[in-house]
Amino acid sequence: MARNPLTREEVMETAASLVQQQGPRALTMRKLAAELGTAVTSIYWHIGNREQLLDALVERTIQEMGAIRPTGRTPHARIVSVGRALRTALRERPQLIAMVHERGLTERMFLPAQQALVHEAHAAGLRGELAAEAVRAVQFQVVGFVLVERNRERSPAQHPSEGELWDSPTAGHDPALARALAGPVDAEQLFLVSLEALVTSLLAVAAGDT
């Protein structure tokens, strides 16, 4: 049975999936054609050569990252929503994000999220250097957290483990603390707690709190 006509979007989706699964080095026109069940010449017609395909994937990734929009009723809630959406977007496409970075387009990629954060910082009453500091603090918090997450996920098994290291004496005779630190990390909850605390602290400046 003949396949439906090939579309540019189908090529891009399949190429992005291959990059995410195996990295950009594994993306060849022949492998992509096999995945699509078509001829290499069809891909050339829709996209161009391999370098043009990689450039298109980078541009597509930048556009996707620019689709982040704040949600919530208060500046605090909307800033937190941008941080959470940014973390999700970065974790969903690490190989594609790396391609953007390698081409020197990281700052352009982050600009829409920064602009959204600036808007909410202004809404909260922050201006000038304080607003800029808030925007960068949130961005660095998100990016840094994602890098730590990925490092932990890819690290070899630890010997001794946290569970073996954290006993009651190590925790200052705080058994509950020892149990918590010995257990698995709830990364989602930890990220939310740290982001909420950061945003609360940043916006306290606008409210005149110390």
Residue pairs with C-beta under 8 A, 6 or more apart in sequence:
3 37
3 38
6 36
6 38
6 42
6 43
6 46
7 46
8 46
8 47
10 36
11 32
11 36
11 43
11 46
11 47
11 53
12 47
12 56
12 57
12 60
14 32
14 35
14 36
15 27
15 32
15 53
15 57
16 57
16 60
16 61
16 93
16 96
18 26
18 27
18 31
18 32
18 35
19 26
19 27
19 57
19 95
19 96
19 99
20 93
20 94
20 95
20 96
23 95
24 54
24 95
24 98
24 99
27 50
27 53
27 54
28 50
29 40
29 43
29 44
29 49
29 50
29 53
30 40
32 43
32 53
33 39
33 40
33 42
33 43
36 42
36 43
43 53
47 53
47 56
48 56
54 99
57 96
57 99
58 96
58 99
58 100
58 103
58 105
61 93
61 96
61 97
61 99
61 100
61 109
62 100
62 105
62 108
62 109
64 89
64 93
65 89
65 109
65 110
65 112
65 113
66 109
66 111
66 112
66 113
67 112
68 82
68 85
68 86
68 89
68 112
68 113
68 116
69 85
69 116
70 78
70 79
70 81
70 82
70 116
70 119
70 120
71 77
71 78
71 81
72 78
72 80
72 81
75 120
75 121
75 123
75 124
75 203
76 124
76 199
76 200
76 203
78 116
78 120
78 123
79 117
79 120
79 121
79 124
79 134
79 138
79 199
79 203
80 192
80 195
80 196
80 199
82 113
82 116
82 117
82 120
82 138
83 138
83 141
83 142
83 195
83 199
84 191
84 192
84 195
86 113
86 139
86 142
87 142
87 145
87 146
87 191
90 97
90 142
90 143
90 146
91 146
91 149
91 150
94 150
97 109
100 106
100 109
110 139
113 139
114 135
114 139
117 134
117 135
117 138
117 139
118 131
118 135
121 130
121 131
121 134
121 135
121 202
122 131
124 203
124 206
125 206
125 207
126 134
126 202
126 203
126 205
126 206
130 205
130 206
133 202
134 202
134 203
137 198
137 202
138 195
138 198
138 199
138 202
141 194
141 195
141 198
142 195
145 191
145 194
149 187
152 185
162 181
162 182
163 182
163 183
165 182
166 177
166 178
166 181
166 182
167 178
168 174
168 175
168 178
170 178
171 177
171 178
171 181
204 210
